[in-house]
Amino acid sequence: MTKKIILAGAFAALAAILPSNPALAVEVFKEKTTFSIAEPLDVGGTVLQPGTYKIKVLKRTSDRHTLQVVNPEDNKVFVTVLAIPHPIREQEVIPESRMVFYPATGSQTRALRTWFGNDVQFGHDIAYPKRRAEELVAVTHEPAPYYPDDTKLVDYDTVAIQPLPASPAPVVAPAPAPPVTRVAEARLAELPQTASRAPLFGLLSALVIGAAVSLRALASRLS
């Protein structure tokens, strides 16, 4: 009887320290994905080189998730990152890779944007240091979670994670219309009148007078 009482007490004590939802606890701590990359990948501000990795949930709170990227054997940590819950929207398509990326631009590598683990209700939006988040927002023109650049690992439990507002997409001005070439109408220039008409009138008057005198003389002879 004493042995049964001891066992019952042990089970009661164990039940008291276990979480009220053991199924959820198991899902949280076993939430992981193994992935391989053929090119560098930025995860939370740390660039991973090509290879095979495992990403997993390290800790989850009401407003953030702490994730780790480790080797497949789970005995070497490459980076610990902060994330916020990503509610899975209705009709949202989750990629087969379970990952969504920010595109690579110029000298900047591709970056992990969202990871979907085993949870069917939430994914994990990766938070980045503010300076890196500004670069990502400039590319996507969409909000991105960030935290101060000087944040240390010991501050992960208390640092504030905020959404960096989306920057408006640059307005592309329409190309100027090509200039319209108009053919000028040729107009004949009027020649300036440089000479007076008075001499012409004088000459005509003299001819008329001379003709009149001649007619009078001829009439006198005939009479």
C-alpha positions as CSV (number, residue, x, y, z in Angstrom):
1,M,0.0,0.0,0.0
2,T,2.8,2.4,0.9
3,K,4.4,1.7,-2.5
4,K,1.2,2.6,-4.3
5,I,0.8,5.8,-2.4
6,I,4.4,6.8,-3.3
7,L,3.7,6.1,-7.0
8,A,0.5,8.1,-6.9
9,G,2.3,11.0,-5.4
10,A,5.0,10.9,-8.0
11,F,2.5,10.9,-10.8
12,A,0.6,13.8,-9.2
13,A,3.8,15.8,-8.9
14,L,4.8,15.0,-12.5
15,A,1.3,16.1,-13.7
16,A,1.7,19.4,-11.9
17,I,4.9,20.4,-13.6
18,L,3.9,19.3,-17.1
19,P,2.2,21.9,-19.4
20,S,-1.6,21.7,-19.5
21,N,-1.5,20.9,-23.3
22,P,1.3,18.3,-23.6
23,A,0.5,17.7,-27.3
24,L,1.2,21.3,-28.1
25,A,4.5,21.2,-26.1
26,V,5.7,18.2,-28.1
27,E,4.8,19.9,-31.4
28,V,6.6,23.1,-30.4
29,F,9.9,21.5,-29.4
30,K,9.9,19.0,-32.3
31,E,9.0,21.7,-34.9
32,K,11.9,21.5,-37.4
33,T,12.8,21.4,-41.1
34,T,15.9,20.1,-42.8
35,F,16.8,22.0,-45.9
36,S,19.7,22.3,-48.4
37,I,20.9,25.4,-50.2
38,A,23.1,25.7,-53.3
39,E,23.8,29.4,-52.8
40,P,24.4,31.7,-49.8
41,L,21.3,32.5,-47.7
42,D,20.7,35.3,-45.2
43,V,18.9,34.1,-42.1
44,G,18.2,36.9,-39.6
45,G,21.3,38.8,-40.7
46,T,23.7,35.8,-40.8
47,V,24.7,34.5,-44.2
48,L,24.7,30.7,-44.4
49,Q,27.0,29.1,-47.0
50,P,25.8,26.3,-49.4
51,G,25.1,23.1,-47.5
52,T,22.5,21.2,-45.5
53,Y,20.9,22.7,-42.4
54,K,18.1,22.2,-39.9
55,I,15.9,25.0,-38.7
56,K,13.9,24.5,-35.5
57,V,11.9,26.3,-32.9
58,L,13.9,27.0,-29.8
59,K,11.4,29.0,-27.7
60,R,8.0,30.4,-28.3
61,T,6.2,33.2,-26.5
62,S,3.0,35.1,-27.1
63,D,4.6,37.7,-29.3
64,R,7.7,36.1,-30.8
65,H,9.5,32.9,-31.6
66,T,13.2,32.2,-31.2
67,L,14.6,29.9,-33.9
68,Q,17.9,28.2,-34.4
69,V,19.6,27.0,-37.5
70,V,21.8,24.0,-36.7
71,N,23.6,21.2,-38.6
72,P,21.7,18.0,-39.5
73,E,23.2,16.3,-36.5
74,D,21.8,19.0,-34.2
75,N,25.1,19.5,-32.4
76,K,26.3,22.8,-33.9
77,V,24.4,26.1,-33.9
78,F,25.0,28.4,-36.8
79,V,22.6,31.2,-35.9
80,T,19.8,32.0,-33.4
81,V,17.2,34.4,-34.8
82,L,14.1,36.2,-33.7
83,A,10.7,35.7,-35.4
84,I,7.1,36.7,-35.0
85,P,4.0,34.6,-35.6
86,H,2.8,34.4,-39.2
87,P,-0.9,33.6,-39.1
88,I,-1.7,31.3,-42.0
89,R,-4.4,33.0,-44.0
90,E,-7.2,31.3,-45.7
91,Q,-6.2,30.0,-49.2
92,E,-2.6,30.9,-48.5
93,V,-0.3,28.5,-50.4
94,I,2.6,27.1,-48.4
95,P,5.6,26.3,-50.6
96,E,6.7,22.7,-50.7
97,S,10.1,23.9,-49.3
98,R,8.2,25.4,-46.3
99,M,10.1,28.6,-46.9
100,V,9.4,32.0,-48.5
101,F,12.4,34.2,-49.5
102,Y,13.3,37.8,-50.1
103,P,14.9,38.1,-53.5
104,A,18.6,38.7,-54.0
105,T,19.4,42.1,-55.3
106,G,22.8,43.4,-56.4
107,S,25.4,42.5,-53.9
108,Q,22.8,41.4,-51.3
109,T,22.1,37.6,-51.0
110,R,18.7,36.0,-50.9
111,A,17.1,36.2,-47.4
112,L,14.7,33.9,-45.6
113,R,11.4,35.7,-45.1
114,T,9.0,33.1,-43.6
115,W,9.4,29.5,-42.4
116,F,6.4,27.2,-42.0
117,G,7.1,24.4,-39.6
118,N,4.7,21.6,-38.5
119,D,2.2,24.0,-37.0
120,V,-0.9,24.3,-39.2
121,Q,-2.0,27.7,-37.7
122,F,1.2,29.8,-37.7
123,G,4.4,30.2,-39.6
124,H,7.4,32.3,-38.5
125,D,8.3,35.7,-40.0
126,I,12.0,36.2,-39.5
127,A,13.0,39.5,-37.9
128,Y,16.2,41.3,-39.1
129,P,18.4,44.1,-37.7
130,K,16.9,47.4,-38.7
131,R,19.6,48.3,-41.3
132,R,19.1,44.9,-43.1
133,A,15.3,45.2,-42.8
134,E,15.5,48.6,-44.5
135,E,17.3,47.0,-47.4
136,L,14.6,44.2,-47.7
137,V,11.7,46.7,-47.5
138,A,13.3,48.8,-50.2
139,V,13.2,45.7,-52.5
140,T,9.7,44.4,-51.7
141,H,8.0,47.7,-50.7
142,E,6.2,45.6,-48.0
143,P,6.6,45.8,-44.1
144,A,9.2,43.6,-42.4
145,P,9.8,42.9,-38.7
146,Y,13.0,44.4,-37.2
147,Y,14.8,45.0,-34.0
148,P,17.6,47.5,-33.1
149,D,21.0,46.9,-34.8
150,D,22.9,46.8,-31.5
151,T,20.7,43.9,-30.0
152,K,22.7,41.1,-28.4
153,L,21.7,37.5,-27.9
154,V,21.1,38.1,-24.2
155,D,18.5,40.7,-25.1
156,Y,16.4,38.4,-27.3
157,D,13.8,37.8,-24.6
158,T,13.1,41.5,-24.0
159,V,14.0,43.4,-27.1
160,A,11.0,45.0,-28.9
161,I,10.3,43.7,-32.4
162,Q,8.5,46.2,-34.6
163,P,7.2,46.2,-38.2
164,L,9.2,48.5,-40.5
165,P,6.6,50.3,-42.6
166,A,6.5,49.6,-46.3
167,S,8.2,52.1,-48.5
168,P,6.1,53.3,-51.5
169,A,7.1,51.9,-54.8
170,P,9.0,54.5,-56.9
171,V,6.8,56.4,-59.3
172,V,8.0,55.9,-62.8
173,A,7.5,59.0,-64.8
174,P,6.1,58.5,-68.3
175,A,8.7,58.9,-71.0
176,P,8.5,62.3,-72.7
177,A,6.8,62.3,-76.0
178,P,9.1,62.8,-79.0
179,P,9.1,66.4,-80.2
180,V,6.6,67.0,-83.1
181,T,8.4,68.2,-86.2
182,R,6.4,70.7,-88.0
183,V,7.1,71.7,-91.6
184,A,7.2,75.4,-91.8
185,E,5.0,76.8,-94.6
186,A,7.2,78.6,-97.1
187,R,6.0,82.1,-97.7
188,L,7.1,84.3,-100.5
189,A,8.7,87.4,-99.2
190,E,7.3,90.6,-100.7
191,L,10.0,92.6,-102.2
192,P,10.3,96.0,-100.7
193,Q,9.2,98.9,-102.9
194,T,12.4,100.9,-103.3
195,A,11.5,103.1,-106.3
196,S,8.8,105.8,-106.6
197,R,6.0,105.8,-109.3
198,A,6.2,109.5,-109.9
199,P,8.6,109.4,-112.9
200,L,6.3,106.9,-114.6
201,F,3.3,109.2,-114.2
202,G,5.4,112.2,-115.5
203,L,6.4,110.2,-118.6
204,L,2.8,109.2,-119.4
205,S,1.7,112.8,-119.0
206,A,4.4,114.0,-121.4
207,L,3.3,111.5,-124.0
208,V,-0.4,112.5,-123.7
209,I,0.5,116.2,-124.1
210,G,2.8,115.5,-127.0
211,A,0.0,113.5,-128.8
212,A,-2.4,116.3,-128.2
213,V,-0.1,118.9,-129.7
214,S,0.6,116.7,-132.7
215,L,-3.1,116.2,-133.3
216,R,-3.8,119.9,-133.1
217,A,-1.0,120.7,-135.6
218,L,-2.3,118.1,-138.0
219,A,-5.8,119.6,-137.7
220,S,-4.5,123.1,-138.5
221,R,-2.8,121.9,-141.7
222,L,-5.9,120.1,-143.0
223,S,-8.1,123.2,-142.5
